[in-house]
Amino acid sequence: MEISLSPTPGMGKQVTVDTLSRGQICGWSAVGGTPVYILTARALEPVRVIIIDGRRFYTLLKDDPYLGYRVMARMADVVHSRLRRIRMNVRLFQR
């Protein structure tokens, strides 16, 4: 997964902040109910993905508080991990 270090989307240096392996998640924007994308993902080899309708998934999480809590707790772990890696990579880039 990559993030741009430029204030203008698509311009400037892209920095790799995470490398995903089998079973890891990518593209959690629909869980938050918004289509705002923070990172860019790019496959370096053939992959298989599962695509979930974001609106339906968001509605399912709202309608089932237990499921919503479990998914959001897992998402918080993923977001925390990715932010930590972004912070480390930005420090390396600034040197």
Secondary structure, 3 states (H helix, E strand, C coil): CEEECCCCCCCCCEEECCCCCCCCCCCCHHHHCCCCCCCECCCCCCCCCCCCCHHHHHHHHHHCHHHHHHHHHHHHHHHHHHHHHHHHHHHHHHC
